[in-house]
Amino acid sequence: MESLFSFSTLFNLVLTVIWFLSGIRDLQGKDPFIDLPFNQYHRDPEYRAFWQKKNGVFYMLNSIAFLILAFTPVTSLLYRILFGIAIVGDLLYLVAYESWNHSAD
């Protein structure tokens, strides 16, 4: 008997929910789920507030995009367009983050 969802779809849904919850937690100003030693949030409260807002929006938009991608056929044009927009948006976000992070150098 074939299951309703494949393992990859269920895994994608779980990651989407975790990503969405991380975005909500960032927008609320809560601490990250995992406190990593290289996290710069403890350095400056203004820096933390600035990046938590941006990370919250980033995580929530990515979770919505990947939720749609989970139920869209890979061969469809919508999948390719949405995936391309998500990749370009992520790359622009990373470039903005790195330029902001190294602007004081």
C-alpha positions in Angstrom: 0.0 0.0 0.0 1.3 3.4 -0.9 1.4 6.1 1.8 -0.3 9.5 1.3 3.0 11.4 1.6 6.5 10.3 0.8 9.3 10.6 3.4 10.9 13.6 1.6 7.6 15.5 1.6 7.0 14.8 5.4 10.6 15.8 6.1 10.1 19.0 4.1 7.0 19.8 6.0 8.7 19.3 9.4 11.6 21.6 8.3 9.0 24.1 7.1 7.3 24.2 10.4 10.6 24.5 12.3 11.7 27.3 10.0 8.4 29.1 10.4 8.5 28.9 14.2 12.1 30.1 14.2 10.9 33.2 12.2 8.1 33.9 14.6 10.5 33.5 17.6 12.9 36.0 15.9 10.2 38.5 15.3 9.2 38.2 18.9 12.8 38.9 20.0 13.3 35.6 21.7 16.6 33.8 21.9 17.5 31.3 19.1 16.7 27.6 19.6 20.5 26.8 19.7 22.9 29.3 21.2 26.0 28.9 19.1 29.4 30.2 20.4 30.0 32.3 17.3 26.6 34.0 17.6 27.0 37.8 17.8 23.7 38.5 19.4 25.2 39.0 22.8 27.6 41.7 21.5 25.2 44.5 20.9 21.4 44.8 21.6 20.8 47.1 18.6 22.6 44.6 16.3 20.5 41.8 17.7 17.2 43.6 17.2 18.1 44.6 13.7 19.0 41.1 12.6 16.3 39.4 14.4 13.7 41.3 12.4 15.4 40.6 9.1 16.0 36.9 10.0 12.4 36.5 11.1 11.1 37.7 7.8 13.7 35.6 5.9 12.8 32.4 7.7 9.1 32.9 7.4 9.2 33.7 3.6 11.5 30.7 3.0 9.2 28.4 5.0 6.2 29.5 2.9 8.1 29.1 -0.3 9.2 25.6 0.6 5.8 24.6 1.8 4.4 25.5 -1.7 7.3 23.7 -3.3 6.5 20.5 -1.3 3.2 20.2 -3.0 4.1 21.4 -6.5 5.3 19.0 -9.2 9.0 19.4 -9.9 8.4 19.6 -13.6 5.9 22.5 -13.5 6.8 26.0 -14.4 5.5 27.3 -11.1 8.0 25.2 -9.2 11.0 26.5 -11.3 9.9 30.1 -11.0 9.3 29.9 -7.2 12.5 27.9 -6.6 14.5 30.5 -8.7 13.0 33.4 -6.7 13.8 31.7 -3.4 17.4 31.0 -4.4 17.9 34.6 -5.7 16.3 36.0 -2.6 18.5 33.9 -0.3 21.6 34.9 -2.2 20.7 38.6 -2.0 20.0 38.2 1.7 23.4 36.6 2.3 25.2 39.3 0.3 23.5 42.0 2.4 24.3 40.2 5.6 28.0 39.8 4.7 28.3 43.4 3.6 26.6 44.7 6.8 28.7 42.3 8.9 32.0 43.5 7.4 31.0 47.2 6.9 33.0 48.2 10.1 36.2 46.6 8.7 
